[in-house]
Each structure stands twice: as structure tokens, then as C-alpha cells.
């Protein structure tokens, strides 16, 4: 995959995480090629990457769409997370040193402070990060890669209502897992990891109306000119009024970072009328 395709895949992934591209949103090659000012081949490579990560679905004769997870899929994703984290727990129980246990406890304490202050949004972020830190401490790169891919798929689930998350209970689970593993009570810790993920799944309600749908142009506008880091996740709201095309949709272009193009023939250069390699 070309570097431009990777950049586009990263931006689309971020837009999905930020709830700007909601489940079921059409990801048209032609529209995206105009937004990013690249060829459709470059866009197609990016969409294939999203499909490989489970963030998009490519349907024959219909094109690509942001994936729409079902409750069954949610259960399967969290079952897989459970298996990975139980394997990590077995490794940490035998190998983790004092510094590792201290790092986990510090993270739990940060989450506890967020819950105590009523900052559920921060508590939610820290709760997700706990699992990433947990797996990272295994120092098993394969486990980390598998876990990271599964976590990316949970980003779609974050576009759903988290109706009855009990952050206090989820926090207690994190604290208890650390206690059990440090005491060598692996079986109880693994059972708690399973119970914990099942509780998370039960907190989801499938309702894609929570976040208003926007066109890809509107959704990707905050990521113009490489400013993806400045785009904040949106809260449930109606799409802002836009202008530019006269039909209620915004007309925007994302200019990808310039790179030295690979040598090509004069004929092929004419086909890419924007001067970007396909």
C-alpha cells in the first residue's frame, strides 16, 4: 500500500473513532478521491486496509461502507479480547516485576480519580487505556498487534449508546485483576477478565441515531491540511450547516503531505491530472 493510501486510511480510521463517519456511511471512491485529491486507485487501497481492520465493508456492485456491527459481532470481538488478555494475564502473573505492578496501579488510581470527579468521559478513556497498558506490559509484540486490531474494531461500537456502563464496577474489576495477579491467583483473575468484558458488551445498545450522519466531506473537514490531531470527537448533535456546493454539502479537499513522486512516463503523468501518483 502506498504512503498516500496509508495516510488516507489513518484519517478515515480517526474519523470513525471520532464518530464523524458513522456505521453504514457510504465511502464512495469517487467522492473520496475528490476530497483527498488523489486517484481512485489510491482510495481503493485505503478502503481495503479499513476492510482488513474490520472498520469497513466492501460490497460487490455497491462499494464500501463504514461497517455496522451487530450485537453478535460485539460479543465475538470481546470474546477474542478476553482470550488475548487471559493469555497476557498468565504471562504477567509469572514475569511482571514491581515496576509493572506499580504502573498498573497508578493507571487504576487515575481512573479512580476520574470516576470520583464525575468525569465519565475521561474514566471511559482511561478504562480503555488500562487494557492497552495491560497488554503492553507483556512485551509480546504479536499479542499487542492482535489486541490493537481488536481494539480498533471496538471503535465502531463506540458509536453506539453506552446505556448502562457502571464505571465504578468496571474500575473495581481493573483493581481486582491487578490484586489477584500479583497474589498469583491466576484462575480467579482470568474468570474476572471474562466477566468484565461480558459486562462491557451488555452496556451497548444498538442505536445508530445517537450520532448524526454527515457526508464524508463534512466528516473529514476537520482533518484538512494534516490537522487530524486537532479534530476532537463529536458529541451527539445535528450536522452543522455547510456551504460551498449549493446543495447543503461542504466542498473540501484534503491535501496530503507532499512526497517525491516515483518516476513515471509522460503519458501516465497526464492521467493523474492532479499530479499525484496513483
N, C-alpha and C positions, 0 to 999 in steps of 0.2 A: 504494500500500500504506500502511495506517495505521501510525502510530508504534508502536502496540502489536504489530502484526504484525511490524514490523521488529525490535522488541526480542525477540520470541519466536524469530524466525529467527536472530538473533545468538546467543541462548542455545543453541538446538539445534545450530547450527554449532560452537560451542565444545564442546558435549558430544560431538560427533562427533570433533573434533580431539583431545579428551582421552581418546578410546577408551571413553567411557562408553556411548554409543549405537553399537553395532557394526553392520557391514554385515548387512542383512537384517532388522534390528529393525523391528517394526511401529510406525508412528507414527499411532495412531488419533486421529481428530479429537475424538471424544467424550472419550477419556481425557485428551488434552492440554488440551482446553477446561476440564476439571475441575481439572487441575493448575495451569494458569495463571489460572483463574478469569475466563475470557473466553468470548465466543460462539464457536461452531464456524466462523463466517464469518471471524473474526479468525485463527483457527488455520489455516484453509484458505489464506488469503493468505500466511501464513508458509511453509507447505509448498510452495506454488507457487514461492516465492522459492528454497527449497532445491533444488527440481527444476531451476529455471533455472540454478543453480550446479553442477548435476550431483551434488549430495550426497544427493538423494532421488529415488526413482522412484514415480510415481503410476500405479497400475494400475486400469483400469476395473473396477468392481464389487468391488474388493479393497482399495482405499485406498492409503495411502502407506507406503513402507518406506525405511529407510536404504539407499542404493544399494550394490550388491555388484559391485565392479569385477572384470573378468576380466583375464587377462594380456594379451589383445589390446587391451583398453581402456587398460591401463597403458602399453603400447607407444605407442599413439596419443597419449596425454597427453604423454609425454616427447618424442615426435617434434615435437609442437606447441611444447613448451618449447624444444626445440633450435632450431626455426626463429625463434622470437621472440628468443632470446639470440644467435643468429648475426647477426640484424639489428641488435641492440644493439651487438654487438662491432664491426660495421662503422662505427657512429656513434662509438663511443668511440675507435677507432683514429685517427680524424681530429680529434676535438674535445676529448678529455679532457686537462685540464691537470695540472700537478704535484700539486695538492691531491687530485685524484680518484685518481690512481695511488697516492698515499700512503694514502688511506683504504682502498683495496682491499688494500694490503699489510699494513696494520695489522689488518684483519679476518683475513687469512690467518695472521698471526702469532698472533692469539688462538686460532684453530682449531688451530694447531700446538702451542700450549701445552696445550690440552685433550687432544690425542692423546697428547702426551708424558707427561701425568699419568695416562693410562689412563681418562680421563673420556669414555667413548664417547657418553654421553647428551648432554653439552654439545657435544662435537665434532659430533654429528649436528645439533643445533640451529644451531650456528654455520655448519655446512656449508650448511644450507638458507638461512640469512640471507645468506650470501655472494651467492647468486643474486638475492635481492631488492635488495641494495645495488648489485649489478652493473647491474641494470635501472634502478634509480632514478637512477643517475648519467647515464643517457641524457637525463634531463629530458623524456622523451617520455611524456606522461600517458596516451595511448592504449595505448602499449606496456606501461606499468605496470599499467593496468587489465586488459588481456588476460592478462598474466603472473600477476597476482594471482588471477584466476579459475582459471587452470590450477593454480596452487599450491594453491588451496582443494580442488581435485579430488584432488590428491596426498595430502591429509589422510586420505582413505579408505584409501589404500594404506598409510598408517602404522599401520592396524590389522592389517596382515599381518606375518609374521615377516620381519625383515631378516636373513636367514640368513648371508650371507657378504659383508657390506659390508667392504671394506678401507679403513678411514678414512685410512690413510697414503697410499694411492694416490689417493683422492678429493681429499685435501688437496694432493698434488703436482699434480693436474690444475688446481686453482684457482691455485696459484702459477705454473704454466707458462703458463696462459692470460694472466695479467697480464703476464708477461715477454714473451710473443710479441706481444701487442697493443702494448705500449709500444715494442717494436722495429719495429713496422709490419709484422709477419709475419702478416697477416690470414688468409690461406688456411690456414696451419697451426693458428691459433687456432680457426677455425671447425670444422676437422676434429676438433680435440681436444674441443670442446664436444659434438659429436655422439658421439664415443667415450665421453665422460664420462657422458652421460645413458643410453647403452645399458648401461654398467656398473651404473648405479643400478637399472635395470629388472631386470637379471639377479640383483640382490640380493634380490628379493622372492620369497617362496613363499606361494602362496595357501592360508592356513590360518586360518579364522575362529575356531578354538577357542583361539587364543592369548589372547584377552581374553574373560572370562566374560560371558555375556549377562545383562543386568539389565532389569527392567521400566523403562519411561520414568519412572515415579515414583521408583524407586531411582536411576536415572541422573541425574535432574535435581535431586535433593535438595540437592547442594552449592551450587546456584545460587539458593537461596531468598532472597527479600528483596533482590535485586540484588547478591548476593555472588558473582557469576560470576568476578570477578578472583581470588577466594580458592580457587577449585576447581583442584586440581592434577591433571595427567594421572595415570591409574592405571597401575600395573604389572600384568602378568598375575596374576590371582588369582581366587578364587571370590567370588561376591557375598556381601556381609555380610548377616547375618540382620537382618530388619527386623520392625517391628511396626506395628500401627495398624488393619489391616483384618481381622485374624484369619485371613488366607489366605496369609500369608507375603509379602505385598506391602506396601510402605510407602504411607501415605496422606499426601500432601504437597500443598501449594498454593504456587505462586509468585505473589507479589503484585507486579505490575508497577508501575513508577513512576506516581504519580498525575498526571493531566493534566486540564486543564479540558475537560470533555466538550462536544462540539458541541451546539448547541440542538436539541432533538428534541421530538416530540409526547409527550403523556402516555401515549398508547397504546403507542408504541414503547418508552418507558421501562419499562413493565410487562413487556415481553417479555424484556428483559435483566435477569433477576431479581437480578443481582449489581450492577447499576448501572453496568456498563461499556458503552461504546459498541461496537457491532458494526462 
